[in-house]
Amino acid sequence: MTMTVKCFCSAVVQADDEDTLVAQVSHHASSVHDVELTRDDILAMANSSES
Ligand SMILES: [Zn+2]
């Protein structure tokens, strides 16, 4: 299962599991936008697709 988060800046983060997705989106948000997102925030933004 691939999980995808599309940031408001149009950056797309994809990962194969929840922990990796959370880590990558959290890193993107804090380094690029200086925003701290919680795990719940990130999972609420995520789309899953079976593939
Ligand atoms: Zn972004």
mmCIF file of the protein (N, C-alpha, C, O) and its ligand, coordinates in Angstrom:
data_MODEL
# 
_entry.id   MODEL 
# 
loop_
_entity.id 
_entity.type 
_entity.pdbx_number_of_molecules 
1 polymer     1 
2 non-polymer 1 
# 
_entity_poly.entity_id                      1 
_entity_poly.type                           'polypeptide(L)' 
_entity_poly.nstd_linkage                   no 
_entity_poly.nstd_monomer                   no 
_entity_poly.pdbx_seq_one_letter_code       MTMTVKCFCSAVVQADDEDTLVAQVSHHASSVHDVELTRDDILAMANSSES 
_entity_poly.pdbx_seq_one_letter_code_can   MTMTVKCFCSAVVQADDEDTLVAQVSHHASSVHDVELTRDDILAMANSSES 
_entity_poly.pdbx_strand_id                 A 
# 
loop_
_entity_poly_seq.entity_id 
_entity_poly_seq.num 
_entity_poly_seq.mon_id 
_entity_poly_seq.hetero 
1 1  MET n 
1 2  THR n 
1 3  MET n 
1 4  THR n 
1 5  VAL n 
1 6  LYS n 
1 7  CYS n 
1 8  PHE n 
1 9  CYS n 
1 10 SER n 
1 11 ALA n 
1 12 VAL n 
1 13 VAL n 
1 14 GLN n 
1 15 ALA n 
1 16 ASP n 
1 17 ASP n 
1 18 GLU n 
1 19 ASP n 
1 20 THR n 
1 21 LEU n 
1 22 VAL n 
1 23 ALA n 
1 24 GLN n 
1 25 VAL n 
1 26 SER n 
1 27 HIS n 
1 28 HIS n 
1 29 ALA n 
1 30 SER n 
1 31 SER n 
1 32 VAL n 
1 33 HIS n 
1 34 ASP n 
1 35 VAL n 
1 36 GLU n 
1 37 LEU n 
1 38 THR n 
1 39 ARG n 
1 40 ASP n 
1 41 ASP n 
1 42 ILE n 
1 43 LEU n 
1 44 ALA n 
1 45 MET n 
1 46 ALA n 
1 47 ASN n 
1 48 SER n 
1 49 SER n 
1 50 GLU n 
1 51 SER n 
# 
loop_
_struct_asym.id 
_struct_asym.entity_id 
A 1 
B 2 
# 
loop_
_chem_comp.id 
_chem_comp.type 
_chem_comp.mon_nstd_flag 
ALA 'L-peptide linking' y 
ARG 'L-peptide linking' y 
ASN 'L-peptide linking' y 
ASP 'L-peptide linking' y 
CYS 'L-peptide linking' y 
GLN 'L-peptide linking' y 
GLU 'L-peptide linking' y 
HIS 'L-peptide linking' y 
ILE 'L-peptide linking' y 
LEU 'L-peptide linking' y 
LYS 'L-peptide linking' y 
MET 'L-peptide linking' y 
PHE 'L-peptide linking' y 
SER 'L-peptide linking' y 
THR 'L-peptide linking' y 
VAL 'L-peptide linking' y 
ZN  non-polymer         . 
# 
_pdbx_entity_nonpoly.entity_id   2 
_pdbx_entity_nonpoly.name        ? 
_pdbx_entity_nonpoly.comp_id     ZN 
# 
_pdbx_nonpoly_scheme.asym_id         B 
_pdbx_nonpoly_scheme.entity_id       2 
_pdbx_nonpoly_scheme.mon_id          ZN 
_pdbx_nonpoly_scheme.ndb_seq_num     1 
_pdbx_nonpoly_scheme.pdb_seq_num     101 
_pdbx_nonpoly_scheme.auth_seq_num    101 
_pdbx_nonpoly_scheme.pdb_mon_id      ZN 
_pdbx_nonpoly_scheme.auth_mon_id     ZN 
_pdbx_nonpoly_scheme.pdb_strand_id   A 
_pdbx_nonpoly_scheme.pdb_ins_code    . 
# 
loop_
_atom_site.group_PDB 
_atom_site.id 
_atom_site.type_symbol 
_atom_site.label_atom_id 
_atom_site.label_alt_id 
_atom_site.label_comp_id 
_atom_site.label_asym_id 
_atom_site.label_entity_id 
_atom_site.label_seq_id 
_atom_site.pdbx_PDB_ins_code 
_atom_site.Cartn_x 
_atom_site.Cartn_y 
_atom_site.Cartn_z 
_atom_site.occupancy 
_atom_site.B_iso_or_equiv 
_atom_site.pdbx_formal_charge 
_atom_site.auth_seq_id 
_atom_site.auth_comp_id 
_atom_site.auth_asym_id 
_atom_site.auth_atom_id 
_atom_site.pdbx_PDB_model_num 
ATOM   1   N  N  . MET A 1 1  ? 0.851  -1.200 0.000  1.00 0.00 ? 1   MET A N  1 
ATOM   2   C  CA . MET A 1 1  ? 0.000  0.000  0.000  1.00 0.00 ? 1   MET A CA 1 
ATOM   3   C  C  . MET A 1 1  ? 0.885  1.248  0.000  1.00 0.00 ? 1   MET A C  1 
ATOM   4   O  O  . MET A 1 1  ? 1.802  1.373  0.812  1.00 0.00 ? 1   MET A O  1 
ATOM   5   N  N  . THR A 1 2  ? 0.602  2.147  -0.902 1.00 0.00 ? 2   THR A N  1 
ATOM   6   C  CA . THR A 1 2  ? 1.337  3.403  -0.949 1.00 0.00 ? 2   THR A CA 1 
ATOM   7   C  C  . THR A 1 2  ? 0.483  4.502  -0.331 1.00 0.00 ? 2   THR A C  1 
ATOM   8   O  O  . THR A 1 2  ? -0.696 4.652  -0.651 1.00 0.00 ? 2   THR A O  1 
ATOM   9   N  N  . MET A 1 3  ? 1.096  5.252  0.547  1.00 0.00 ? 3   MET A N  1 
ATOM   10  C  CA . MET A 1 3  ? 0.388  6.379  1.163  1.00 0.00 ? 3   MET A CA 1 
ATOM   11  C  C  . MET A 1 3  ? 0.999  7.669  0.622  1.00 0.00 ? 3   MET A C  1 
ATOM   12  O  O  . MET A 1 3  ? 2.217  7.802  0.503  1.00 0.00 ? 3   MET A O  1 
ATOM   13  N  N  . THR A 1 4  ? 0.128  8.601  0.302  1.00 0.00 ? 4   THR A N  1 
ATOM   14  C  CA . THR A 1 4  ? 0.559  9.853  -0.308 1.00 0.00 ? 4   THR A CA 1 
ATOM   15  C  C  . THR A 1 4  ? 0.000  11.041 0.465  1.00 0.00 ? 4   THR A C  1 
ATOM   16  O  O  . THR A 1 4  ? -1.166 11.051 0.862  1.00 0.00 ? 4   THR A O  1 
ATOM   17  N  N  . VAL A 1 5  ? 0.848  12.033 0.671  1.00 0.00 ? 5   VAL A N  1 
ATOM   18  C  CA . VAL A 1 5  ? 0.379  13.313 1.202  1.00 0.00 ? 5   VAL A CA 1 
ATOM   19  C  C  . VAL A 1 5  ? 0.789  14.389 0.215  1.00 0.00 ? 5   VAL A C  1 
ATOM   20  O  O  . VAL A 1 5  ? 1.953  14.488 -0.175 1.00 0.00 ? 5   VAL A O  1 
ATOM   21  N  N  . LYS A 1 6  ? -0.196 15.201 -0.184 1.00 0.00 ? 6   LYS A N  1 
ATOM   22  C  CA . LYS A 1 6  ? 0.126  16.344 -1.022 1.00 0.00 ? 6   LYS A CA 1 
ATOM   23  C  C  . LYS A 1 6  ? 0.093  17.590 -0.149 1.00 0.00 ? 6   LYS A C  1 
ATOM   24  O  O  . LYS A 1 6  ? -0.938 17.953 0.418  1.00 0.00 ? 6   LYS A O  1 
ATOM   25  N  N  . CYS A 1 7  ? 1.237  18.225 -0.061 1.00 0.00 ? 7   CYS A N  1 
ATOM   26  C  CA . CYS A 1 7  ? 1.354  19.424 0.760  1.00 0.00 ? 7   CYS A CA 1 
ATOM   27  C  C  . CYS A 1 7  ? 0.680  20.596 0.058  1.00 0.00 ? 7   CYS A C  1 
ATOM   28  O  O  . CYS A 1 7  ? 0.467  20.576 -1.154 1.00 0.00 ? 7   CYS A O  1 
ATOM   29  N  N  . PHE A 1 8  ? 0.349  21.618 0.845  1.00 0.00 ? 8   PHE A N  1 
ATOM   30  C  CA . PHE A 1 8  ? -0.256 22.816 0.237  1.00 0.00 ? 8   PHE A CA 1 
ATOM   31  C  C  . PHE A 1 8  ? 0.698  23.530 -0.704 1.00 0.00 ? 8   PHE A C  1 
ATOM   32  O  O  . PHE A 1 8  ? 0.257  24.341 -1.518 1.00 0.00 ? 8   PHE A O  1 
ATOM   33  N  N  . CYS A 1 9  ? 1.993  23.251 -0.616 1.00 0.00 ? 9   CYS A N  1 
ATOM   34  C  CA . CYS A 1 9  ? 2.964  23.851 -1.537 1.00 0.00 ? 9   CYS A CA 1 
ATOM   35  C  C  . CYS A 1 9  ? 3.113  23.017 -2.808 1.00 0.00 ? 9   CYS A C  1 
ATOM   36  O  O  . CYS A 1 9  ? 3.938  23.330 -3.666 1.00 0.00 ? 9   CYS A O  1 
ATOM   37  N  N  . SER A 1 10 ? 2.314  21.957 -2.925 1.00 0.00 ? 10  SER A N  1 
ATOM   38  C  CA . SER A 1 10 ? 2.319  21.056 -4.083 1.00 0.00 ? 10  SER A CA 1 
ATOM   39  C  C  . SER A 1 10 ? 3.394  19.980 -4.028 1.00 0.00 ? 10  SER A C  1 
ATOM   40  O  O  . SER A 1 10 ? 3.464  19.139 -4.924 1.00 0.00 ? 10  SER A O  1 
ATOM   41  N  N  . ALA A 1 11 ? 4.216  19.986 -3.016 1.00 0.00 ? 11  ALA A N  1 
ATOM   42  C  CA . ALA A 1 11 ? 5.151  18.871 -2.834 1.00 0.00 ? 11  ALA A CA 1 
ATOM   43  C  C  . ALA A 1 11 ? 4.348  17.613 -2.513 1.00 0.00 ? 11  ALA A C  1 
ATOM   44  O  O  . ALA A 1 11 ? 3.353  17.660 -1.789 1.00 0.00 ? 11  ALA A O  1 
ATOM   45  N  N  . VAL A 1 12 ? 4.795  16.503 -3.061 1.00 0.00 ? 12  VAL A N  1 
ATOM   46  C  CA . VAL A 1 12 ? 4.127  15.236 -2.807 1.00 0.00 ? 12  VAL A CA 1 
ATOM   47  C  C  . VAL A 1 12 ? 5.093  14.308 -2.082 1.00 0.00 ? 12  VAL A C  1 
ATOM   48  O  O  . VAL A 1 12 ? 6.227  14.101 -2.514 1.00 0.00 ? 12  VAL A O  1 
ATOM   49  N  N  . VAL A 1 13 ? 4.618  13.757 -0.975 1.00 0.00 ? 13  VAL A N  1 
ATOM   50  C  CA . VAL A 1 13 ? 5.423  12.799 -0.214 1.00 0.00 ? 13  VAL A CA 1 
ATOM   51  C  C  . VAL A 1 13 ? 4.728  11.446 -0.276 1.00 0.00 ? 13  VAL A C  1 
ATOM   52  O  O  . VAL A 1 13 ? 3.538  11.335 0.018  1.00 0.00 ? 13  VAL A O  1 
ATOM   53  N  N  . GLN A 1 14 ? 5.475  10.424 -0.659 1.00 0.00 ? 14  GLN A N  1 
ATOM   54  C  CA . GLN A 1 14 ? 4.928  9.075  -0.732 1.00 0.00 ? 14  GLN A CA 1 
ATOM   55  C  C  . GLN A 1 14 ? 5.755  8.144  0.129  1.00 0.00 ? 14  GLN A C  1 
ATOM   56  O  O  . GLN A 1 14 ? 6.975  8.281  0.230  1.00 0.00 ? 14  GLN A O  1 
ATOM   57  N  N  . ALA A 1 15 ? 5.074  7.198  0.747  1.00 0.00 ? 15  ALA A N  1 
ATOM   58  C  CA . ALA A 1 15 ? 5.774  6.183  1.533  1.00 0.00 ? 15  ALA A CA 1 
ATOM   59  C  C  . ALA A 1 15 ? 4.948  4.904  1.539  1.00 0.00 ? 15  ALA A C  1 
ATOM   60  O  O  . ALA A 1 15 ? 3.744  4.917  1.280  1.00 0.00 ? 15  ALA A O  1 
ATOM   61  N  N  . ASP A 1 16 ? 5.614  3.813  1.837  1.00 0.00 ? 16  ASP A N  1 
ATOM   62  C  CA . ASP A 1 16 ? 4.948  2.516  1.836  1.00 0.00 ? 16  ASP A CA 1 
ATOM   63  C  C  . ASP A 1 16 ? 4.342  2.160  3.181  1.00 0.00 ? 16  ASP A C  1 
ATOM   64  O  O  . ASP A 1 16 ? 3.587  1.194  3.287  1.00 0.00 ? 16  ASP A O  1 
ATOM   65  N  N  . ASP A 1 17 ? 4.664  2.923  4.199  1.00 0.00 ? 17  ASP A N  1 
ATOM   66  C  CA . ASP A 1 17 ? 4.074  2.651  5.503  1.00 0.00 ? 17  ASP A CA 1 
ATOM   67  C  C  . ASP A 1 17 ? 3.896  3.951  6.284  1.00 0.00 ? 17  ASP A C  1 
ATOM   68  O  O  . ASP A 1 17 ? 4.506  4.979  5.992  1.00 0.00 ? 17  ASP A O  1 
ATOM   69  N  N  . GLU A 1 18 ? 3.035  3.853  7.284  1.00 0.00 ? 18  GLU A N  1 
ATOM   70  C  CA . GLU A 1 18 ? 2.611  5.016  8.044  1.00 0.00 ? 18  GLU A CA 1 
ATOM   71  C  C  . GLU A 1 18 ? 3.772  5.720  8.751  1.00 0.00 ? 18  GLU A C  1 
ATOM   72  O  O  . GLU A 1 18 ? 3.874  6.946  8.713  1.00 0.00 ? 18  GLU A O  1 
ATOM   73  N  N  . ASP A 1 19 ? 4.634  4.951  9.388  1.00 0.00 ? 19  ASP A N  1 
ATOM   74  C  CA . ASP A 1 19 ? 5.732  5.563  10.144 1.00 0.00 ? 19  ASP A CA 1 
ATOM   75  C  C  . ASP A 1 19 ? 6.661  6.375  9.251  1.00 0.00 ? 19  ASP A C  1 
ATOM   76  O  O  . ASP A 1 19 ? 7.096  7.467  9.615  1.00 0.00 ? 19  ASP A O  1 
ATOM   77  N  N  . THR A 1 20 ? 6.958  5.825  8.077  1.00 0.00 ? 20  THR A N  1 
ATOM   78  C  CA . THR A 1 20 ? 7.840  6.519  7.144  1.00 0.00 ? 20  THR A CA 1 
ATOM   79  C  C  . THR A 1 20 ? 7.166  7.772  6.615  1.00 0.00 ? 20  THR A C  1 
ATOM   80  O  O  . THR A 1 20 ? 7.794  8.825  6.499  1.00 0.00 ? 20  THR A O  1 
ATOM   81  N  N  . LEU A 1 21 ? 5.892  7.655  6.297  1.00 0.00 ? 21  LEU A N  1 
ATOM   82  C  CA . LEU A 1 21 ? 5.154  8.805  5.790  1.00 0.00 ? 21  LEU A CA 1 
ATOM   83  C  C  . LEU A 1 21 ? 5.144  9.930  6.821  1.00 0.00 ? 21  LEU A C  1 
ATOM   84  O  O  . LEU A 1 21 ? 5.422  11.085 6.498  1.00 0.00 ? 21  LEU A O  1 
ATOM   85  N  N  . VAL A 1 22 ? 4.825  9.585  8.049  1.00 0.00 ? 22  VAL A N  1 
ATOM   86  C  CA . VAL A 1 22 ? 4.777  10.592 9.121  1.00 0.00 ? 22  VAL A CA 1 
ATOM   87  C  C  . VAL A 1 22 ? 6.137  11.263 9.282  1.00 0.00 ? 22  VAL A C  1 
ATOM   88  O  O  . VAL A 1 22 ? 6.219  12.485 9.410  1.00 0.00 ? 22  VAL A O  1 
ATOM   89  N  N  . ALA A 1 23 ? 7.193  10.471 9.276  1.00 0.00 ? 23  ALA A N  1 
ATOM   90  C  CA . ALA A 1 23 ? 8.538  11.029 9.443  1.00 0.00 ? 23  ALA A CA 1 
ATOM   91  C  C  . ALA A 1 23 ? 8.892  11.974 8.301  1.00 0.00 ? 23  ALA A C  1 
ATOM   92  O  O  . ALA A 1 23 ? 9.453  13.046 8.527  1.00 0.00 ? 23  ALA A O  1 
ATOM   93  N  N  . GLN A 1 24 ? 8.565  11.576 7.079  1.00 0.00 ? 24  GLN A N  1 
ATOM   94  C  CA . GLN A 1 24 ? 8.934  12.385 5.914  1.00 0.00 ? 24  GLN A CA 1 
ATOM   95  C  C  . GLN A 1 24 ? 8.114  13.661 5.821  1.00 0.00 ? 24  GLN A C  1 
ATOM   96  O  O  . GLN A 1 24 ? 8.651  14.723 5.507  1.00 0.00 ? 24  GLN A O  1 
ATOM   97  N  N  . VAL A 1 25 ? 6.825  13.566 6.091  1.00 0.00 ? 25  VAL A N  1 
ATOM   98  C  CA . VAL A 1 25 ? 5.973  14.760 6.026  1.00 0.00 ? 25  VAL A CA 1 
ATOM   99  C  C  . VAL A 1 25 ? 6.332  15.710 7.162  1.00 0.00 ? 25  VAL A C  1 
ATOM   100 O  O  . VAL A 1 25 ? 6.382  16.926 6.977  1.00 0.00 ? 25  VAL A O  1 
ATOM   101 N  N  . SER A 1 26 ? 6.581  15.141 8.339  1.00 0.00 ? 26  SER A N  1 
ATOM   102 C  CA . SER A 1 26 ? 6.971  15.960 9.480  1.00 0.00 ? 26  SER A CA 1 
ATOM   103 C  C  . SER A 1 26 ? 8.255  16.725 9.174  1.00 0.00 ? 26  SER A C  1 
ATOM   104 O  O  . SER A 1 26 ? 8.374  17.912 9.478  1.00 0.00 ? 26  SER A O  1 
ATOM   105 N  N  . HIS A 1 27 ? 9.204  16.031 8.575  1.00 0.00 ? 27  HIS A N  1 
ATOM   106 C  CA . HIS A 1 27 ? 10.475 16.670 8.202  1.00 0.00 ? 27  HIS A CA 1 
ATOM   107 C  C  . HIS A 1 27 ? 10.244 17.766 7.158  1.00 0.00 ? 27  HIS A C  1 
ATOM   108 O  O  . HIS A 1 27 ? 10.804 18.856 7.271  1.00 0.00 ? 27  HIS A O  1 
ATOM   109 N  N  . HIS A 1 28 ? 9.436  17.485 6.163  1.00 0.00 ? 28  HIS A N  1 
ATOM   110 C  CA . HIS A 1 28 ? 9.133  18.482 5.127  1.00 0.00 ? 28  HIS A CA 1 
ATOM   111 C  C  . HIS A 1 28 ? 8.492  19.717 5.741  1.00 0.00 ? 28  HIS A C  1 
ATOM   112 O  O  . HIS A 1 28 ? 8.908  20.843 5.469  1.00 0.00 ? 28  HIS A O  1 
ATOM   113 N  N  . ALA A 1 29 ? 7.490  19.504 6.560  1.00 0.00 ? 29  ALA A N  1 
ATOM   114 C  CA . ALA A 1 29 ? 6.748  20.630 7.140  1.00 0.00 ? 29  ALA A CA 1 
ATOM   115 C  C  . ALA A 1 29 ? 7.638  21.482 8.041  1.00 0.00 ? 29  ALA A C  1 
ATOM   116 O  O  . ALA A 1 29 ? 7.567  22.711 8.010  1.00 0.00 ? 29  ALA A O  1 
ATOM   117 N  N  . SER A 1 30 ? 8.461  20.838 8.827  1.00 0.00 ? 30  SER A N  1 
ATOM   118 C  CA . SER A 1 30 ? 9.290  21.614 9.750  1.00 0.00 ? 30  SER A CA 1 
ATOM   119 C  C  . SER A 1 30 ? 10.456 22.290 9.040  1.00 0.00 ? 30  SER A C  1 
ATOM   120 O  O  . SER A 1 30 ? 10.816 23.418 9.377  1.00 0.00 ? 30  SER A O  1 
ATOM   121 N  N  . SER A 1 31 ? 11.049 21.611 8.060  1.00 0.00 ? 31  SER A N  1 
ATOM   122 C  CA . SER A 1 31 ? 12.219 22.206 7.407  1.00 0.00 ? 31  SER A CA 1 
ATOM   123 C  C  . SER A 1 31 ? 11.836 23.243 6.361  1.00 0.00 ? 31  SER A C  1 
ATOM   124 O  O  . SER A 1 31 ? 12.521 24.254 6.209  1.00 0.00 ? 31  SER A O  1 
ATOM   125 N  N  . VAL A 1 32 ? 10.736 22.999 5.636  1.00 0.00 ? 32  VAL A N  1 
ATOM   126 C  CA . VAL A 1 32 ? 10.354 23.898 4.548  1.00 0.00 ? 32  VAL A CA 1 
ATOM   127 C  C  . VAL A 1 32 ? 9.406  24.987 5.033  1.00 0.00 ? 32  VAL A C  1 
ATOM   128 O  O  . VAL A 1 32 ? 9.520  26.141 4.620  1.00 0.00 ? 32  VAL A O  1 
ATOM   129 N  N  . HIS A 1 33 ? 8.475  24.626 5.904  1.00 0.00 ? 33  HIS A N  1 
ATOM   130 C  CA . HIS A 1 33 ? 7.419  25.566 6.297  1.00 0.00 ? 33  HIS A CA 1 
ATOM   131 C  C  . HIS A 1 33 ? 7.516  26.017 7.748  1.00 0.00 ? 33  HIS A C  1 
ATOM   132 O  O  . HIS A 1 33 ? 6.740  26.868 8.184  1.00 0.00 ? 33  HIS A O  1 
ATOM   133 N  N  . ASP A 1 34 ? 8.446  25.463 8.492  1.00 0.00 ? 34  ASP A N  1 
ATOM   134 C  CA . ASP A 1 34 ? 8.571  25.784 9.910  1.00 0.00 ? 34  ASP A CA 1 
ATOM   135 C  C  . ASP A 1 34 ? 7.266  25.532 10.657 1.00 0.00 ? 34  ASP A C  1 
ATOM   136 O  O  . ASP A 1 34 ? 6.871  26.308 11.527 1.00 0.00 ? 34  ASP A O  1 
ATOM   137 N  N  . VAL A 1 35 ? 6.608  24.431 10.301 1.00 0.00 ? 35  VAL A N  1 
ATOM   138 C  CA . VAL A 1 35 ? 5.342  24.033 10.910 1.00 0.00 ? 35  VAL A CA 1 
ATOM   139 C  C  . VAL A 1 35 ? 5.528  22.653 11.531 1.00 0.00 ? 35  VAL A C  1 
ATOM   140 O  O  . VAL A 1 35 ? 6.086  21.751 10.906 1.00 0.00 ? 35  VAL A O  1 
ATOM   141 N  N  . GLU A 1 36 ? 5.060  22.499 12.753 1.00 0.00 ? 36  GLU A N  1 
ATOM   142 C  CA . GLU A 1 36 ? 5.113  21.190 13.390 1.00 0.00 ? 36  GLU A CA 1 
ATOM   143 C  C  . GLU A 1 36 ? 3.762  20.502 13.223 1.00 0.00 ? 36  GLU A C  1 
ATOM   144 O  O  . GLU A 1 36 ? 2.745  21.001 13.706 1.00 0.00 ? 36  GLU A O  1 
ATOM   145 N  N  . LEU A 1 37 ? 3.749  19.371 12.547 1.00 0.00 ? 37  LEU A N  1 
ATOM   146 C  CA . LEU A 1 37 ? 2.520  18.607 12.362 1.00 0.00 ? 37  LEU A CA 1 
ATOM   147 C  C  . LEU A 1 37 ? 2.537  17.386 13.266 1.00 0.00 ? 37  LEU A C  1 
ATOM   148 O  O  . LEU A 1 37 ? 3.573  16.747 13.450 1.00 0.00 ? 37  LEU A O  1 
ATOM   149 N  N  . THR A 1 38 ? 1.386  17.073 13.820 1.00 0.00 ? 38  THR A N  1 
ATOM   150 C  CA . THR A 1 38 ? 1.289  15.847 14.616 1.00 0.00 ? 38  THR A CA 1 
ATOM   151 C  C  . THR A 1 38 ? 1.018  14.665 13.697 1.00 0.00 ? 38  THR A C  1 
ATOM   152 O  O  . THR A 1 38 ? 0.655  14.826 12.531 1.00 0.00 ? 38  THR A O  1 
ATOM   153 N  N  . ARG A 1 39 ? 1.203  13.476 14.254 1.00 0.00 ? 39  ARG A N  1 
ATOM   154 C  CA . ARG A 1 39 ? 0.892  12.264 13.497 1.00 0.00 ? 39  ARG A CA 1 
ATOM   155 C  C  . ARG A 1 39 ? -0.559 12.278 13.009 1.00 0.00 ? 39  ARG A C  1 
ATOM   156 O  O  . ARG A 1 39 ? -0.839 11.911 11.868 1.00 0.00 ? 39  ARG A O  1 
ATOM   157 N  N  . ASP A 1 40 ? -1.471 12.702 13.875 1.00 0.00 ? 40  ASP A N  1 
ATOM   158 C  CA . ASP A 1 40 ? -2.883 12.762 13.488 1.00 0.00 ? 40  ASP A CA 1 
ATOM   159 C  C  . ASP A 1 40 ? -3.116 13.741 12.345 1.00 0.00 ? 40  ASP A C  1 
ATOM   160 O  O  . ASP A 1 40 ? -3.895 13.466 11.433 1.00 0.00 ? 40  ASP A O  1 
ATOM   161 N  N  . ASP A 1 41 ? -2.436 14.888 12.397 1.00 0.00 ? 41  ASP A N  1 
ATOM   162 C  CA . ASP A 1 41 ? -2.547 15.868 11.309 1.00 0.00 ? 41  ASP A CA 1 
ATOM   163 C  C  . ASP A 1 41 ? -2.128 15.238 9.981  1.00 0.00 ? 41  ASP A C  1 
ATOM   164 O  O  . ASP A 1 41 ? -2.809 15.371 8.964  1.00 0.00 ? 41  ASP A O  1 
ATOM   165 N  N  . ILE A 1 42 ? -1.000 14.556 10.022 1.00 0.00 ? 42  ILE A N  1 
ATOM   166 C  CA . ILE A 1 42 ? -0.432 13.985 8.799  1.00 0.00 ? 42  ILE A CA 1 
ATOM   167 C  C  . ILE A 1 42 ? -1.319 12.862 8.261  1.00 0.00 ? 42  ILE A C  1 
ATOM   168 O  O  . ILE A 1 42 ? -1.556 12.774 7.056  1.00 0.00 ? 42  ILE A O  1 
ATOM   169 N  N  . LEU A 1 43 ? -1.799 12.021 9.146  1.00 0.00 ? 43  LEU A N  1 
ATOM   170 C  CA . LEU A 1 43 ? -2.655 10.920 8.678  1.00 0.00 ? 43  LEU A CA 1 
ATOM   171 C  C  . LEU A 1 43 ? -3.979 11.443 8.135  1.00 0.00 ? 43  LEU A C  1 
ATOM   172 O  O  . LEU A 1 43 ? -4.568 10.832 7.244  1.00 0.00 ? 43  LEU A O  1 
ATOM   173 N  N  . ALA A 1 44 ? -4.452 12.568 8.666  1.00 0.00 ? 44  ALA A N  1 
ATOM   174 C  CA . ALA A 1 44 ? -5.677 13.175 8.154  1.00 0.00 ? 44  ALA A CA 1 
ATOM   175 C  C  . ALA A 1 44 ? -5.496 13.718 6.741  1.00 0.00 ? 44  ALA A C  1 
ATOM   176 O  O  . ALA A 1 44 ? -6.457 13.825 5.979  1.00 0.00 ? 44  ALA A O  1 
ATOM   177 N  N  . MET A 1 45 ? -4.240 14.064 6.395  1.00 0.00 ? 45  MET A N  1 
ATOM   178 C  CA . MET A 1 45 ? -3.922 14.594 5.062  1.00 0.00 ? 45  MET A CA 1 
ATOM   179 C  C  . MET A 1 45 ? -3.628 13.482 4.064  1.00 0.00 ? 45  MET A C  1 
ATOM   180 O  O  . MET A 1 45 ? -3.574 13.727 2.859  1.00 0.00 ? 45  MET A O  1 
ATOM   181 N  N  . ALA A 1 46 ? -3.439 12.273 4.555  1.00 0.00 ? 46  ALA A N  1 
ATOM   182 C  CA . ALA A 1 46 ? -2.916 11.199 3.711  1.00 0.00 ? 46  ALA A CA 1 
ATOM   183 C  C  . ALA A 1 46 ? -3.999 10.515 2.891  1.00 0.00 ? 46  ALA A C  1 
ATOM   184 O  O  . ALA A 1 46 ? -5.138 10.352 3.329  1.00 0.00 ? 46  ALA A O  1 
ATOM   185 N  N  . ASN A 1 47 ? -3.611 10.128 1.707  1.00 0.00 ? 47  ASN A N  1 
ATOM   186 C  CA . ASN A 1 47 ? -4.447 9.270  0.862  1.00 0.00 ? 47  ASN A CA 1 
ATOM   187 C  C  . ASN A 1 47 ? -3.730 7.943  0.676  1.00 0.00 ? 47  ASN A C  1 
ATOM   188 O  O  . ASN A 1 47 ? -2.520 7.885  0.457  1.00 0.00 ? 47  ASN A O  1 
ATOM   189 N  N  . SER A 1 48 ? -4.509 6.892  0.771  1.00 0.00 ? 48  SER A N  1 
ATOM   190 C  CA . SER A 1 48 ? -3.928 5.568  0.575  1.00 0.00 ? 48  SER A CA 1 
ATOM   191 C  C  . SER A 1 48 ? -4.389 5.014  -0.750 1.00 0.00 ? 48  SER A C  1 
ATOM   192 O  O  . SER A 1 48 ? -5.519 5.255  -1.172 1.00 0.00 ? 48  SER A O  1 
ATOM   193 N  N  . SER A 1 49 ? -3.522 4.274  -1.404 1.00 0.00 ? 49  SER A N  1 
ATOM   194 C  CA . SER A 1 49 ? -3.948 3.599  -2.622 1.00 0.00 ? 49  SER A CA 1 
ATOM   195 C  C  . SER A 1 49 ? -3.351 2.208  -2.655 1.00 0.00 ? 49  SER A C  1 
ATOM   196 O  O  . SER A 1 49 ? -2.162 2.017  -2.399 1.00 0.00 ? 49  SER A O  1 
ATOM   197 N  N  . GLU A 1 50 ? -4.168 1.270  -2.964 1.00 0.00 ? 50  GLU A N  1 
ATOM   198 C  CA . GLU A 1 50 ? -3.705 -0.098 -3.127 1.00 0.00 ? 50  GLU A CA 1 
ATOM   199 C  C  . GLU A 1 50 ? -2.996 -0.197 -4.462 1.00 0.00 ? 50  GLU A C  1 
ATOM   200 O  O  . GLU A 1 50 ? -3.479 0.324  -5.467 1.00 0.00 ? 50  GLU A O  1 
ATOM   201 N  N  . SER A 1 51 ? -1.862 -0.857 -4.476 1.00 0.00 ? 51  SER A N  1 
ATOM   202 C  CA . SER A 1 51 ? -1.202 -1.023 -5.759 1.00 0.00 ? 51  SER A CA 1 
ATOM   203 C  C  . SER A 1 51 ? -0.329 -2.261 -5.751 1.00 0.00 ? 51  SER A C  1 
ATOM   204 O  O  . SER A 1 51 ? 0.314  -2.570 -6.755 1.00 0.00 ? 51  SER A O  1 
HETATM 205 ZN ZN . ZN  B 2 .  ? 5.232  21.789 1.597  1.00 0.00 2 101 ZN  A ZN 1 
# 
